[in-house]
């Protein structure tokens, strides 16, 4: 683990193996300087166990930075489950995952991510209180966090468009969305309502057809959509899609999407900067989901209050972009530096790392 490319002085990494259900999982805790490590649980069919570990480590570091920027009293953690999980074993597997979360005694708070549903989290909640993203109550935010993530991406995109294109809205702009799952699908509907024209792609053709029918979008292949001649590219599938090898093919003026770890490495971010492409750092722009999850967990989840907190993403993107432009540096570099400063200051102050679920 210590030689893994994603390792970044992580505090704790737990490997979970539950033979009866077939559960194999990794829980990575990057930092508890700001509080308990909070971050979702992802279910994915990884090609290798090393790929799963690397993903958990990179995602948990991103959660530390995401929570710090969003001014949440949580550190960063993430869990990945190595798929597939059979339907007959799914409940037992998520119950076993809940037991593993509970064994950490509040150091990690989980919620849903790619491949995981509200129902899955309810099974987790049967074994531990250190979970959020459960069914929403009337008048309150809760349940599936993806609509809140999409709203934050929209706000961050508005900030990027104002800076790069000097436009106060998205009407008439062309936006390409890669990935039409929970976040990408909701984002497409918001963009269409805002007057943008869409180019969309997903490995699931049914999702593509549905969004095209709803919004009048034009379909492209997932492999080519990042290189579409549009105003904004919005990666909303898995991470690592912008690489040193393909960055030179990107024609857009702005990259602003909901996926975590959109840059495969720092060099990819440097190339976007050199091309004059504005990159909205992913863990700032996609923080809407964790903002909602945190509010639900803390029992302060009035819908209007939560959406107002999500809308603050716009100002945070603006602040980072402005600072990066003053420094003449890539936005990802400035964002990392700012987030790390917040975490380092909290570590020196000695904040408590234990989670306290809402009553």
C-alpha positions, 0 to 999 in steps of 0.5 A: 500500500505504501508504494501505491501511486495513490498513497498520500500519507493516509491515516488508515486503510482497512481491507474487508473480506466477508466470505459468506456474502462475497464482500471484498472492500477497501475503506481508505481514511486519508485525513481526520484533521477536520473531523470524521472521514466522510465519503461515499461507498463505490461498487465497481467491477475493478480489473485488479485489486490493485486498481481498487486500492488505488481508486480508494486512495485517490478518492479519499484524498479527494474527499479530504480536499472536497470537505475542506473546501466546502467548510464541512466538519469532516475529514476525507475517506472513501470505500470501494467494493470490488464487484460484482455482488450477486443479487441474492448476496447484495443485502448480506454484503452491505450489512457486512460492509455496515459492520466493517464501518461500525468497527471503526468506531466513528472514524468513517461516515459512509454514503452512496456513490457509483453503483450504490443505492439508497436501499443499499445504505439502508442495509448498511444503516441496520448495522451502524449509525455512521451512515447518511444518504438515507430516504429523505423526509418530507421538506428535508434534503436526503436520500440520493445525493446526485441531484445536489451534486448536479446542482453544484456542478451547474453553479460551478459551470456558471462561474467558469463561464462567467470567467472564461466567456464573460457570460452571465448564463448558459443559454445558447452554449454547447455543453458535452456531458460524458456519463449519464448516471445519477449526476450526469442525467440530472445535470443534463436536465438542468442544462437543458432548462438553462438553455444550453444545447447538449452533446451526450455520451454513455456506455448505456445506450438506453440512458443516452436515448432517454436524455436525447428524447428529454432534452433534444441532445445529440449523441456521441460515443463515450470515447469521442465526446471529450473532444467535441467542439463545444464551449464546455466539456463536463466529465460525469462518469469515472475519473482519470479521463483527461490524460497526458495522451489525450489532453492535446485533442480537447477543443473546449474552452472549459472543463467542468464536470461531476466526476471525481479525479478527472485529471489522470495526473498533474501533467494532464492539468498542466497541459490544459493550463498551457492550452488556455482551457479553464479547469474547474477543480472537480472536488470543488464543483462536485461538492453538492452531494457531500454537502447534502449528506453532511447536512442530513447526517447532522440533522440540519437538512432543511431543503432550502438551507441545503440548496443555498449551501450547494449554491455557494459552490459558485463562489468557491470556484470563482475564488480559486480561478481568480487566485490561479489567474493572479498566480499564473498557475493551473487551477488544480495546483492552487486548489490543492494548495488551498485545501491542504492549508485548511487541513494543516491548520486544523491538524495543528489545532487538534480537532476531534476525529470521532463522528457524532450521528444526529439523534 
